[in-house]
């Protein structure tokens, strides 16, 4: 089952660029958003295999968090007040998960299982 996701241009318009993990031949779409303080938010997704998403926050070459989730049905850019987020929708057993990646003004992750 394929899932819906933003076009690459949608990422570029929001300040993201390609990350080192991007590999179209392998079906891995990966984008990085650098911050003024040197932090990097890396968002990757792949329709190959089990439709997965991975999000990492890297600070001074240390990975602060690295979350990967399978069973993705949709990825969408949204706004929550003054925050800009990437919302990940899941199917199956993971359908009750709230998975939000806040990328502006500061990076943070909201991941709640119900």
C-alpha positions as protocol buffer text, in pm:
chain_id: "A"
residue {
  index: 1
  type: UNK
  ca { x: 0 y: 0 z: 0 }
}
residue {
  index: 2
  type: UNK
  ca { x: 141 y: 337 z: -99 }
}
residue {
  index: 3
  type: UNK
  ca { x: 90 y: 644 z: 113 }
}
residue {
  index: 4
  type: UNK
  ca { x: 40 y: 1012 z: 41 }
}
residue {
  index: 5
  type: UNK
  ca { x: 331 y: 1245 z: 99 }
}
residue {
  index: 6
  type: UNK
  ca { x: 437 y: 1601 z: 8 }
}
residue {
  index: 7
  type: UNK
  ca { x: 634 y: 1668 z: -308 }
}
residue {
  index: 8
  type: UNK
  ca { x: 1005 y: 1743 z: -275 }
}
residue {
  index: 9
  type: UNK
  ca { x: 935 y: 2106 z: -366 }
}
residue {
  index: 10
  type: UNK
  ca { x: 712 y: 2134 z: -56 }
}
residue {
  index: 11
  type: UNK
  ca { x: 1014 y: 2046 z: 161 }
}
residue {
  index: 12
  type: UNK
  ca { x: 1241 y: 2293 z: -22 }
}
residue {
  index: 13
  type: UNK
  ca { x: 987 y: 2576 z: 15 }
}
residue {
  index: 14
  type: UNK
  ca { x: 1000 y: 2523 z: 393 }
}
residue {
  index: 15
  type: UNK
  ca { x: 1378 y: 2543 z: 417 }
}
residue {
  index: 16
  type: UNK
  ca { x: 1467 y: 2174 z: 393 }
}
residue {
  index: 17
  type: UNK
  ca { x: 1733 y: 2037 z: 160 }
}
residue {
  index: 18
  type: UNK
  ca { x: 1840 y: 1686 z: 70 }
}
residue {
  index: 19
  type: UNK
  ca { x: 2010 y: 1496 z: 351 }
}
residue {
  index: 20
  type: UNK
  ca { x: 2303 y: 1259 z: 304 }
}
residue {
  index: 21
  type: UNK
  ca { x: 2058 y: 970 z: 349 }
}
residue {
  index: 22
  type: UNK
  ca { x: 1857 y: 1060 z: 37 }
}
residue {
  index: 23
  type: UNK
  ca { x: 1868 y: 777 z: -219 }
}
residue {
  index: 24
  type: UNK
  ca { x: 1601 y: 783 z: -488 }
}
residue {
  index: 25
  type: UNK
  ca { x: 1728 y: 454 z: -637 }
}
residue {
  index: 26
  type: UNK
  ca { x: 1660 y: 280 z: -303 }
}
residue {
  index: 27
  type: UNK
  ca { x: 1331 y: 464 z: -251 }
}
residue {
  index: 28
  type: UNK
  ca { x: 1456 y: 666 z: 47 }
}
residue {
  index: 29
  type: UNK
  ca { x: 1346 y: 1029 z: 50 }
}
residue {
  index: 30
  type: UNK
  ca { x: 1539 y: 1219 z: 315 }
}
residue {
  index: 31
  type: UNK
  ca { x: 1549 y: 1590 z: 393 }
}
residue {
  index: 32
  type: UNK
  ca { x: 1744 y: 1800 z: 643 }
}
residue {
  index: 33
  type: UNK
  ca { x: 1652 y: 2131 z: 801 }
}
residue {
  index: 34
  type: UNK
  ca { x: 1955 y: 2309 z: 950 }
}
residue {
  index: 35
  type: UNK
  ca { x: 1910 y: 2559 z: 1235 }
}
residue {
  index: 36
  type: UNK
  ca { x: 2118 y: 2866 z: 1317 }
}
residue {
  index: 37
  type: UNK
  ca { x: 2257 y: 2701 z: 1632 }
}
residue {
  index: 38
  type: UNK
  ca { x: 2393 y: 2407 z: 1428 }
}
residue {
  index: 39
  type: UNK
  ca { x: 2115 y: 2159 z: 1509 }
}
residue {
  index: 40
  type: UNK
  ca { x: 1979 y: 1950 z: 1220 }
}
residue {
  index: 41
  type: UNK
  ca { x: 1636 y: 1793 z: 1187 }
}
residue {
  index: 42
  type: UNK
  ca { x: 1641 y: 1498 z: 945 }
}
residue {
  index: 43
  type: UNK
  ca { x: 1312 y: 1366 z: 811 }
}
residue {
  index: 44
  type: UNK
  ca { x: 1315 y: 1050 z: 598 }
}
residue {
  index: 45
  type: UNK
  ca { x: 1042 y: 832 z: 451 }
}
residue {
  index: 46
  type: UNK
  ca { x: 1020 y: 534 z: 220 }
}
residue {
  index: 47
  type: UNK
  ca { x: 736 y: 354 z: 43 }
}
residue {
  index: 48
  type: UNK
  ca { x: 955 y: 47 z: 2 }
}
residue {
  index: 49
  type: UNK
  ca { x: 888 y: -238 z: 238 }
}
residue {
  index: 50
  type: UNK
  ca { x: 664 y: -131 z: 523 }
}
residue {
  index: 51
  type: UNK
  ca { x: 602 y: 238 z: 446 }
}
residue {
  index: 52
  type: UNK
  ca { x: 825 y: 390 z: 713 }
}
residue {
  index: 53
  type: UNK
  ca { x: 912 y: 734 z: 846 }
}
residue {
  index: 54
  type: UNK
  ca { x: 1220 y: 825 z: 1046 }
}
residue {
  index: 55
  type: UNK
  ca { x: 1292 y: 1154 z: 1221 }
}
residue {
  index: 56
  type: UNK
  ca { x: 1620 y: 1253 z: 1388 }
}
residue {
  index: 57
  type: UNK
  ca { x: 1740 y: 1559 z: 1573 }
}
residue {
  index: 58
  type: UNK
  ca { x: 2118 y: 1597 z: 1565 }
}
residue {
  index: 59
  type: UNK
  ca { x: 2304 y: 1841 z: 1789 }
}
residue {
  index: 60
  type: UNK
  ca { x: 2685 y: 1867 z: 1776 }
}
residue {
  index: 61
  type: UNK
  ca { x: 2698 y: 1532 z: 1590 }
}
residue {
  index: 62
  type: UNK
  ca { x: 2502 y: 1367 z: 1873 }
}
residue {
  index: 63
  type: UNK
  ca { x: 2163 y: 1217 z: 1789 }
}
residue {
  index: 64
  type: UNK
  ca { x: 1919 y: 1354 z: 2049 }
}
residue {
  index: 65
  type: UNK
  ca { x: 1632 y: 1143 z: 1921 }
}
residue {
  index: 66
  type: UNK
  ca { x: 1576 y: 896 z: 1640 }
}
residue {
  index: 67
  type: UNK
  ca { x: 1221 y: 766 z: 1595 }
}
residue {
  index: 68
  type: UNK
  ca { x: 1115 y: 529 z: 1320 }
}
residue {
  index: 69
  type: UNK
  ca { x: 758 y: 415 z: 1256 }
}
residue {
  index: 70
  type: UNK
  ca { x: 614 y: 175 z: 1000 }
}
residue {
  index: 71
  type: UNK
  ca { x: 260 y: 157 z: 862 }
}
residue {
  index: 72
  type: UNK
  ca { x: 233 y: 513 z: 732 }
}
residue {
  index: 73
  type: UNK
  ca { x: -79 y: 622 z: 543 }
}
residue {
  index: 74
  type: UNK
  ca { x: -15 y: 995 z: 500 }
}
residue {
  index: 75
  type: UNK
  ca { x: 244 y: 1266 z: 562 }
}
residue {
  index: 76
  type: UNK
  ca { x: 126 y: 1627 z: 565 }
}
residue {
  index: 77
  type: UNK
  ca { x: 258 y: 1973 z: 644 }
}
residue {
  index: 78
  type: UNK
  ca { x: 34 y: 2156 z: 892 }
}
residue {
  index: 79
  type: UNK
  ca { x: 38 y: 2457 z: 1122 }
}
residue {
  index: 80
  type: UNK
  ca { x: -56 y: 2455 z: 1491 }
}
residue {
  index: 81
  type: UNK
  ca { x: -73 y: 2816 z: 1600 }
}
residue {
  index: 82
  type: UNK
  ca { x: 272 y: 2961 z: 1536 }
}
residue {
  index: 83
  type: UNK
  ca { x: 429 y: 2615 z: 1505 }
}
residue {
  index: 84
  type: UNK
  ca { x: 491 y: 2449 z: 1170 }
}
residue {
  index: 85
  type: UNK
  ca { x: 466 y: 2070 z: 1181 }
}
residue {
  index: 86
  type: UNK
  ca { x: 489 y: 1757 z: 975 }
}
residue {
  index: 87
  type: UNK
  ca { x: 207 y: 1525 z: 1075 }
}
residue {
  index: 88
  type: UNK
  ca { x: 240 y: 1152 z: 1019 }
}
residue {
  index: 89
  type: UNK
  ca { x: -73 y: 939 z: 996 }
}
residue {
  index: 90
  type: UNK
  ca { x: -52 y: 565 z: 1058 }
}
residue {
  index: 91
  type: UNK
  ca { x: -273 y: 264 z: 979 }
}
residue {
  index: 92
  type: UNK
  ca { x: -332 y: -72 z: 1142 }
}
residue {
  index: 93
  type: UNK
  ca { x: -203 y: -119 z: 1497 }
}
residue {
  index: 94
  type: UNK
  ca { x: -39 y: 224 z: 1485 }
}
residue {
  index: 95
  type: UNK
  ca { x: -358 y: 409 z: 1381 }
}
residue {
  index: 96
  type: UNK
  ca { x: -407 y: 564 z: 1728 }
}
residue {
  index: 97
  type: UNK
  ca { x: -68 y: 732 z: 1739 }
}
residue {
  index: 98
  type: UNK
  ca { x: -30 y: 1111 z: 1731 }
}
residue {
  index: 99
  type: UNK
  ca { x: 301 y: 1172 z: 1554 }
}
residue {
  index: 100
  type: UNK
  ca { x: 394 y: 1537 z: 1501 }
}
residue {
  index: 101
  type: UNK
  ca { x: 734 y: 1671 z: 1408 }
}
residue {
  index: 102
  type: UNK
  ca { x: 752 y: 2040 z: 1496 }
}
residue {
  index: 103
  type: UNK
  ca { x: 1015 y: 2201 z: 1275 }
}
residue {
  index: 104
  type: UNK
  ca { x: 955 y: 2575 z: 1330 }
}
residue {
  index: 105
  type: UNK
  ca { x: 1017 y: 2782 z: 1530 }
}
residue {
  index: 106
  type: UNK
  ca { x: 1216 y: 2516 z: 1722 }
}
residue {
  index: 107
  type: UNK
  ca { x: 1246 y: 2144 z: 1657 }
}
residue {
  index: 108
  type: UNK
  ca { x: 1058 y: 1907 z: 1884 }
}
residue {
  index: 109
  type: UNK
  ca { x: 868 y: 1583 z: 1864 }
}
residue {
  index: 110
  type: UNK
  ca { x: 517 y: 1495 z: 1983 }
}
residue {
  index: 111
  type: UNK
  ca { x: 462 y: 1120 z: 1988 }
}
residue {
  index: 112
  type: UNK
  ca { x: 163 y: 987 z: 2181 }
}
residue {
  index: 113
  type: UNK
  ca { x: 20 y: 636 z: 2176 }
}
residue {
  index: 114
  type: UNK
  ca { x: -343 y: 604 z: 2283 }
}
